[in-house]
């Protein structure tokens, strides 16, 4: 994620700073998932009785400070025309181009907060999706083999690296990703919405200013929408035009409309490339002689939907 956004590895950008950065990101994820009495009794918000707002504000200030330093350095390089010798062409580069346009409505603070949203929201959800996908493929070896064969057909049996341009030619990989997002949506409830006026919906009245939660997990398990919803069946998407880009309400892990997740294109690229890379060229075995059929697939509900027991598998180089 940090390489895509900044062309640098923030996990390894210097001993103490690296550890501090990881602690900040973990702290944000933990605070976001904790129950907060203020959510149920808004009148207490000004008092912040559990200290949640204070801790989260502290985390955000620290990570914004780190990002601001990266932005400042990039702007300095631009001013020195050093960009002529090294064109990053990363997310930060394009955001700065928009920010520096004449009469631009995008300010530096907008850039910093967008980078924060992309980074924090994209880390946990992306890794969760890839872990669930690998777990389901290990539990369904025939689907793993089908994906391997597709990757070998498109990329060849050598070690050719999967790139974004390959994704459109890998329909089964795309189907595996869609089925994972349906069956194991990384965020069971979309970020809350608020109704702007009284609305009648399916015989129910939703009052103005009501907080609305969309249960994406339940939609993905709805038997009136999906055949055999509790089975991992990527094939269901091979002949279907349903996609997760906000147009088909049966599958909206990223939301829909104007508030759709801004990180969708980045997640699309990252999940496909990482999952394809893990499968192509490697065989996998579970640790301690564990059988695939005995793999624990229980879920740990929170802000994000983790596996209750983390997947542990060993890659073995494929011999051709």
C-alpha positions as CSV (number, residue, x, y, z in Angstrom):
1,X,0.0,0.0,0.0
2,X,2.7,2.5,1.0
3,X,4.7,1.7,-2.2
4,X,1.6,2.4,-4.3
5,X,0.8,5.6,-2.5
6,X,4.2,7.0,-1.9
7,X,6.8,4.9,-3.7
8,X,8.3,3.9,-0.4
9,X,8.0,1.2,2.2
10,X,6.8,2.8,5.4
11,X,7.2,-0.5,7.3
12,X,11.0,-0.3,6.7
13,X,11.7,3.4,6.5
14,X,13.8,3.5,9.7
15,X,13.8,1.4,12.9
16,X,12.0,3.4,15.6
17,X,9.8,5.3,13.1
18,X,8.8,2.0,11.5
19,X,7.6,0.5,14.8
20,X,5.9,3.7,15.7
21,X,4.1,3.8,12.4
22,X,2.8,0.2,12.7
23,X,1.6,1.0,16.3
24,X,-0.3,4.0,15.0
25,X,-2.1,2.0,12.3
26,X,-2.9,-0.8,14.7
27,X,-4.1,1.7,17.2
28,X,-6.5,3.3,14.7
29,X,-8.0,-0.2,13.7
30,X,-8.4,-1.2,17.4
31,X,-10.1,2.1,18.4
32,X,-12.5,2.0,15.4
33,X,-13.6,-1.5,16.4
34,X,-14.2,-0.9,20.1
35,X,-17.8,-0.3,21.3
36,X,-18.4,3.3,22.3
37,X,-21.2,4.3,24.6
38,X,-21.3,7.7,22.8
39,X,-22.7,5.9,19.7
40,X,-25.8,4.9,21.8
41,X,-26.0,8.1,23.9
42,X,-24.9,11.0,21.7
43,X,-25.6,13.5,24.5
44,X,-22.4,12.1,26.1
45,X,-20.2,13.0,23.1
46,X,-18.9,16.2,24.5
47,X,-17.6,14.3,27.6
48,X,-15.9,11.5,25.7
49,X,-16.4,9.2,28.8
50,X,-14.3,6.3,27.4
51,X,-11.6,8.6,26.0
52,X,-12.1,7.1,22.5
53,X,-12.1,10.4,20.7
54,X,-9.0,11.6,22.5
55,X,-7.0,8.4,21.6
56,X,-8.2,8.4,18.0
57,X,-7.3,12.1,17.6
58,X,-3.9,11.4,18.9
59,X,-3.4,8.6,16.4
60,X,-4.6,10.7,13.5
61,X,-2.4,13.6,14.4
62,X,0.7,11.4,14.4
63,X,0.0,9.7,11.1
64,X,-1.0,13.0,9.4
65,X,2.3,14.4,10.7
66,X,4.2,11.5,9.0
67,X,2.2,12.0,5.7
68,X,2.8,15.7,5.8
69,X,6.5,15.2,6.0
70,X,6.3,12.9,2.9
71,X,4.3,15.5,1.0
72,X,6.7,18.3,2.0
73,X,9.7,16.3,0.7
74,X,7.9,15.6,-2.6
75,X,7.1,19.2,-3.0
76,X,10.7,20.1,-2.3
77,X,11.8,17.8,-5.0
78,X,9.4,19.3,-7.5
79,X,10.7,22.8,-6.7
80,X,14.3,21.6,-7.4
81,X,13.2,20.0,-10.6
82,X,14.6,16.7,-9.4
83,X,11.4,15.0,-10.6
84,X,12.9,15.2,-14.1
85,X,15.3,12.5,-13.1
86,X,12.8,10.4,-11.2
87,X,9.1,10.3,-12.1
88,X,7.3,8.5,-9.3
89,X,3.9,8.4,-11.0
90,X,2.4,7.1,-7.8
91,X,-0.9,8.2,-6.1
92,X,0.8,11.1,-4.3
93,X,2.2,12.3,-7.6
94,X,-1.2,12.5,-9.2
95,X,-2.9,14.1,-6.2
96,X,-0.2,16.8,-6.1
97,X,-0.7,17.5,-9.8
98,X,-4.4,18.1,-9.1
99,X,-3.6,20.2,-6.0
100,X,-1.1,22.4,-7.9
101,X,-3.5,23.2,-10.8
102,X,-4.6,26.8,-11.1
103,X,-7.8,27.5,-9.2
104,X,-7.7,23.9,-7.8
105,X,-10.3,23.2,-5.1
106,X,-8.1,20.5,-3.6
107,X,-5.9,21.7,-0.8
108,X,-3.0,20.1,1.0
109,X,-5.2,19.1,3.9
110,X,-7.6,17.4,1.5
111,X,-4.7,15.4,0.1
112,X,-3.5,14.4,3.5
113,X,-6.9,13.2,4.6
114,X,-7.6,11.3,1.4
115,X,-4.2,9.5,1.8
116,X,-5.2,8.7,5.4
117,X,-8.5,7.2,4.3
118,X,-6.9,5.2,1.5
119,X,-4.2,3.8,3.7
120,X,-6.0,3.0,6.9
121,X,-9.2,1.7,5.2
122,X,-7.2,-0.3,2.6
123,X,-4.7,-2.1,4.9
124,X,-7.0,-4.3,7.0
125,X,-9.7,-4.9,4.5
126,X,-7.3,-5.9,1.7
127,X,-5.3,-8.4,3.8
128,X,-8.6,-9.8,5.2
129,X,-10.0,-10.5,1.7
130,X,-6.8,-12.1,0.5
131,X,-6.6,-14.3,3.6
132,X,-10.2,-15.5,3.2
133,X,-9.7,-16.2,-0.5
134,X,-6.6,-18.3,0.2
135,X,-8.4,-20.2,3.0
136,X,-11.3,-21.0,0.7
137,X,-9.0,-22.1,-2.1
138,X,-7.1,-24.4,0.2
139,X,-10.4,-25.9,1.4
140,X,-11.5,-26.4,-2.2
141,X,-8.4,-27.8,-4.0
142,X,-10.3,-28.3,-7.3
143,X,-10.9,-24.5,-7.4
144,X,-7.3,-23.8,-6.5
145,X,-6.2,-26.1,-9.4
146,X,-8.6,-24.4,-11.8
147,X,-7.2,-21.0,-10.9
148,X,-3.6,-22.3,-11.2
149,X,-4.3,-23.6,-14.7
150,X,-5.9,-20.3,-15.8
151,X,-2.8,-18.4,-14.5
152,X,-0.4,-20.7,-16.2
153,X,-2.4,-20.4,-19.5
154,X,-2.2,-16.6,-19.4
155,X,1.2,-16.0,-17.8
156,X,3.0,-19.2,-18.9
157,X,4.7,-21.7,-16.6
158,X,7.7,-19.5,-16.1
159,X,7.9,-16.9,-13.3
160,X,6.3,-14.1,-15.3
161,X,4.8,-11.6,-12.8
162,X,1.1,-10.9,-12.9
163,X,0.3,-7.3,-13.8
164,X,-2.8,-5.2,-13.8
165,X,-3.2,-5.6,-17.6
166,X,-3.6,-9.4,-17.1
167,X,-6.6,-9.1,-14.8
168,X,-9.2,-8.8,-17.6
169,X,-7.8,-12.0,-19.1
170,X,-8.3,-13.9,-15.9
171,X,-12.0,-14.4,-15.5
172,X,-11.8,-17.2,-12.9
173,X,-9.4,-15.1,-10.7
174,X,-12.0,-12.3,-10.9
175,X,-14.8,-14.8,-10.0
176,X,-12.8,-16.0,-7.0
177,X,-12.4,-12.4,-5.8
178,X,-16.1,-11.6,-6.2
179,X,-17.1,-14.8,-4.4
180,X,-14.8,-14.0,-1.6
181,X,-16.2,-10.5,-1.3
182,X,-19.7,-11.9,-1.3
183,X,-19.1,-14.8,1.1
184,X,-16.6,-13.1,3.4
185,X,-17.2,-9.3,3.0
186,X,-14.4,-7.6,4.9
187,X,-16.8,-5.0,6.4
188,X,-20.0,-6.7,7.5
189,X,-21.8,-3.3,7.9
190,X,-21.1,-0.4,5.5
191,X,-20.1,2.9,7.1
192,X,-23.3,4.5,8.6
193,X,-25.5,6.7,6.5
194,X,-28.0,9.3,7.7
195,X,-31.4,9.9,6.1
196,X,-31.9,13.5,5.0
197,X,-35.7,13.3,5.2
198,X,-38.6,11.0,6.3
199,X,-38.7,8.1,3.8
200,X,-41.0,5.1,3.5
201,X,-39.1,2.0,2.5
202,X,-40.6,-1.5,2.0
203,X,-43.5,-0.5,4.3
204,X,-41.2,0.9,7.0
205,X,-40.8,4.6,7.9
206,X,-37.2,5.8,8.2
207,X,-37.3,9.1,10.0
208,X,-35.2,12.1,9.2
209,X,-31.7,12.0,10.7
210,X,-31.9,8.3,11.5
211,X,-28.6,6.5,11.3
212,X,-28.8,3.7,8.7
213,X,-26.6,0.6,8.6
214,X,-26.4,-1.6,5.5
215,X,-25.8,-5.2,6.5
216,X,-23.7,-6.4,3.5
217,X,-22.9,-9.7,5.3
218,X,-26.6,-10.6,5.4
219,X,-27.1,-9.6,1.7
220,X,-24.3,-11.9,0.7
221,X,-25.9,-14.8,2.6
222,X,-29.5,-14.2,1.4
223,X,-31.0,-17.3,-0.2
224,X,-33.5,-15.3,-2.1
225,X,-30.6,-13.6,-4.0
226,X,-28.0,-16.4,-4.2
227,X,-28.2,-20.1,-4.9
228,X,-26.5,-22.1,-2.2
229,X,-25.3,-18.9,-0.4
230,X,-23.3,-20.8,2.2
231,X,-21.1,-22.5,-0.3
232,X,-18.0,-21.0,-1.9
233,X,-18.8,-21.2,-5.6
234,X,-16.8,-18.7,-7.8
235,X,-18.4,-20.3,-10.9
236,X,-21.6,-18.4,-10.1
237,X,-19.9,-15.3,-11.4
238,X,-18.5,-16.7,-14.7
239,X,-21.8,-16.3,-16.5
240,X,-23.0,-13.4,-14.4
241,X,-22.6,-9.7,-15.1
242,X,-22.9,-8.8,-11.4
243,X,-19.9,-6.7,-10.2
244,X,-18.9,-5.0,-7.0
245,X,-18.5,-1.5,-8.4
246,X,-21.7,-0.1,-7.0
247,X,-24.2,-0.8,-9.8
248,X,-25.5,-4.2,-8.5
249,X,-26.9,-4.0,-5.0
250,X,-26.6,-7.7,-4.5
251,X,-22.8,-7.2,-4.2
252,X,-21.8,-3.8,-2.6
253,X,-18.8,-4.5,-0.3
254,X,-17.5,-1.0,-1.3
255,X,-20.8,0.7,-0.9
256,X,-22.6,2.5,-3.8
257,X,-23.5,6.0,-5.0
258,X,-21.6,9.2,-4.1
259,X,-20.2,7.7,-0.9
260,X,-18.7,4.6,-2.5
261,X,-15.3,3.7,-1.2
262,X,-12.7,5.9,-2.9
263,X,-10.1,3.1,-2.6
264,X,-12.1,0.7,-4.8
265,X,-9.7,0.9,-7.8
266,X,-6.7,0.4,-5.6
267,X,-8.3,-2.5,-3.8
268,X,-9.3,-4.1,-7.2
269,X,-5.7,-3.9,-8.4
270,X,-4.1,-5.0,-5.1
271,X,-6.3,-8.0,-4.3
272,X,-6.2,-9.5,-7.8
273,X,-2.4,-9.1,-8.2
274,X,-1.5,-10.3,-4.7
275,X,-3.9,-13.3,-4.8
276,X,-2.7,-14.2,-8.3
277,X,0.9,-14.0,-7.3
278,X,0.4,-16.2,-4.2
279,X,-1.3,-18.9,-6.3
280,X,0.9,-18.7,-9.5
281,X,4.1,-20.7,-9.2
282,X,3.5,-22.1,-5.7
283,X,1.8,-25.0,-4.1
284,X,0.6,-24.6,-0.5
285,X,0.3,-26.8,2.5
286,X,-1.2,-26.2,6.0
287,X,1.0,-26.2,9.0
288,X,1.3,-29.1,11.5
289,X,-0.3,-31.6,9.1
290,X,-3.6,-30.0,9.3
291,X,-6.3,-31.2,6.8
292,X,-8.0,-28.7,4.5
293,X,-11.4,-30.0,5.5
294,X,-10.6,-29.3,9.1
295,X,-9.6,-25.6,8.5
296,X,-11.3,-23.3,11.0
297,X,-13.5,-20.9,8.9
298,X,-15.3,-19.2,11.8
299,X,-15.6,-15.5,11.8
300,X,-14.6,-12.9,14.4
301,X,-17.1,-10.0,14.0
302,X,-15.9,-6.4,14.6
303,X,-15.5,-3.4,12.4
304,X,-13.9,-5.8,10.0
305,X,-14.6,-9.5,9.5
306,X,-11.4,-11.4,10.5
307,X,-10.9,-15.1,10.5
308,X,-11.2,-16.2,14.1
309,X,-8.1,-18.3,13.7
310,X,-5.5,-16.8,11.3
311,X,-4.6,-18.9,8.3
312,X,-1.1,-20.5,8.5
313,X,0.1,-22.1,5.3
314,X,3.5,-22.8,3.8
315,X,4.4,-22.0,0.2
316,X,6.2,-24.7,-1.8
317,X,7.9,-23.7,-5.1
318,X,6.2,-25.5,-8.0
319,X,8.4,-27.7,-10.0
320,X,7.9,-27.6,-13.9
